[in-house]
């Protein structure tokens, strides 16, 4: 029986971000990541199916956290439930700011990751919609709230990564929701212009 190594995923994940940052993604091998983590290449493949997965494995944990928050929400308004759940999950981002920003930059710079990132977002939207339906939200409203929520999430991540201030992720989620409402009611002329 193979023994699991404590915190192996986290060790590989952190090491990968550091090595990708130093050498570039394409130039980094699994052996490089394993060495930086102080583990073996064989151990790497016990936890990840391939090198790119080291950038995406936390998506399942974040999805589970968001779904849990949707289930536990007291608010009955579908979009507010989703936005509150996204704020809760954003606590991970705030606690791991440098690693998350580095990861986002790596994904953005490598076209091969864009499809995988979109598939993770699609999975998140489907899971949110299903959970909203469990709360007796009609399917069409559940799907709309979930899809809009994922759009807010993606915009908030971009804003949070490029924000030089110490504003937390939740602040960017709420700002993105506010902008969405302004666009939806065609009050974009009231939005401040970005420089």
C-alpha positions in Angstrom: 0.0 0.0 0.0 1.3 3.4 -1.0 1.6 5.8 1.9 0.5 9.4 1.4 3.0 12.1 2.1 1.7 14.8 4.4 1.0 18.0 2.5 2.5 16.6 -0.8 0.0 18.4 -3.0 0.7 21.7 -1.3 4.4 21.1 -1.5 4.3 20.3 -5.2 1.9 23.2 -5.8 4.1 25.8 -4.1 7.3 24.4 -5.6 5.8 24.4 -9.1 4.8 28.1 -8.8 8.3 29.0 -7.7 10.1 27.0 -10.4 7.7 28.2 -13.1 8.3 31.7 -12.0 12.1 31.3 -12.1 12.5 29.2 -15.2 9.3 29.5 -17.1 6.6 26.9 -17.5 7.9 25.3 -20.7 11.4 25.0 -19.4 10.3 23.3 -16.2 10.2 19.5 -15.9 8.3 17.4 -13.4 11.7 16.4 -12.1 12.5 20.0 -11.4 9.2 20.5 -9.5 9.8 17.3 -7.5 13.3 18.4 -6.6 12.1 21.8 -5.5 9.5 20.2 -3.3 12.0 17.7 -1.8 10.0 14.8 -3.1 10.3 12.3 -6.0 9.0 12.5 -9.6 7.2 9.2 -8.9 5.5 10.8 -5.9 4.4 13.7 -8.2 2.5 11.3 -10.4 0.7 9.8 -7.4 -1.0 13.2 -6.9 -1.2 14.7 -10.4 -1.9 13.2 -13.8 0.4 15.7 -15.6 2.4 18.8 -15.2 -0.4 21.2 -16.0 -2.7 19.7 -13.3 -0.4 21.1 -10.6 -1.9 24.5 -11.5 -5.5 23.4 -11.4 -5.9 20.9 -8.6 -7.2 23.4 -6.1 -10.2 24.2 -8.3 -12.0 21.1 -6.9 -11.4 22.3 -3.4 -12.6 25.8 -4.2 -15.7 24.4 -6.0 -16.6 22.3 -2.9 -16.2 25.4 -0.7 -18.4 27.5 -2.9 -21.1 24.7 -3.2 -21.0 24.3 0.6 -21.6 28.1 1.0 -24.5 28.0 -1.5 -26.1 25.2 0.4 -25.8 26.9 3.7 -26.8 30.4 2.6 -29.8 31.9 4.3 -30.6 34.4 1.6 -33.2 33.3 -0.9 -32.1 35.5 -3.8 -30.1 33.3 -6.2 -27.5 35.8 -7.4 -26.9 37.1 -3.8 -26.5 33.5 -2.7 -23.9 32.9 -5.4 -22.0 36.2 -4.8 -21.9 35.5 -1.0 -20.5 32.1 -1.7 -17.8 33.5 -4.0 -16.8 36.0 -1.3 -16.4 33.1 1.2 -14.2 31.2 -1.2 -12.2 34.3 -1.8 -10.7 33.9 1.7 -8.3 31.3 0.2 -7.1 33.9 -2.4 -6.5 36.5 0.3 -4.5 34.1 2.4 -2.4 33.0 -0.6 -2.2 36.2 -2.6 1.3 35.9 -4.1 0.8 32.2 -5.1 -2.6 32.9 -6.7 -1.4 35.9 -8.6 1.7 33.9 -9.9 -0.6 31.0 -10.9 -3.0 33.3 -12.7 -0.1 34.9 -14.6 1.2 31.5 -15.7 -2.3 30.4 -16.9 -2.8 33.7 -18.8 0.6 33.5 -20.5 0.1 29.9 -21.7 -2.6 29.4 -24.3 -2.6 25.7 -23.7 -4.2 26.3 -20.3 -7.1 28.5 -21.4 -9.3 25.6 -22.4 -8.6 23.8 -19.1 -9.4 27.0 -17.1 -12.7 27.4 -19.1 -13.6 23.8 -18.4 -13.0 24.3 -14.6 -15.3 27.4 -14.8 -17.9 25.5 -16.7 -17.8 22.8 -14.0 -18.2 25.4 -11.3 -21.2 27.0 -13.0 -22.9 23.6 -13.5 -22.3 22.7 -9.8 -23.7 26.0 -8.6 -26.7 25.7 -10.8 -27.5 22.2 -9.5 -27.1 23.3 -5.9 -29.4 26.3 -6.5 -32.0 23.9 -8.0 -31.8 21.9 -4.8 -32.8 25.1 -3.0 -36.0 25.1 -5.2 -34.8 27.8 -7.5 -36.3 27.2 -11.0 -33.8 25.8 -13.4 -33.6 28.7 -15.8 -32.9 31.1 -12.9 -30.4 28.7 -11.3 -28.5 28.5 -14.5 -28.5 32.2 -15.1 -27.4 33.0 -11.5 -24.6 30.4 -11.7 -23.3 31.6 -15.1 -23.5 35.3 -14.0 -21.8 34.3 -10.8 -18.9 32.7 -12.6 -18.5 35.8 -14.8 -18.4 37.9 -11.7 -15.8 35.5 -10.3 -13.6 35.7 -13.4 -13.7 39.5 -13.5 -13.1 39.8 -9.8 -10.0 37.6 -10.1 -8.6 39.7 -12.8 -9.3 42.9 -10.8 -7.9 41.5 -7.6 -4.7 40.3 -9.3 -4.0 43.7 -10.9 -5.1 45.7 -7.9 -2.1 47.3 -6.2 -4.0 48.0 -3.0 -4.7 45.5 -0.2 -8.4 45.3 -1.0 -9.6 41.8 -0.3 -11.1 39.5 -2.9 -14.6 40.0 -1.6 -14.3 43.7 -2.3 -13.6 42.9 -6.0 -16.5 40.4 -6.1 -18.9 43.2 -4.9 -17.4 45.8 -7.2 -17.8 43.4 -10.2 -21.5 42.8 -9.2 -22.0 46.5 -9.0 -20.6 47.0 -12.5 -22.7 44.2 -13.8 -25.9 45.8 -12.4 -24.8 49.1 -14.0 -24.4 47.5 -17.3 -27.6 45.6 -17.0 -29.6 48.7 -16.4 -27.6 50.6 -19.0 -26.0 53.1 -16.6 -22.5 52.6 -17.9 -22.1 56.3 -18.4 -22.0 56.6 -14.6 -19.1 54.2 -14.3 -15.6 55.7 -13.7 -13.3 55.4 -16.6 -10.3 53.1 -16.2 -6.9 54.6 -16.8 
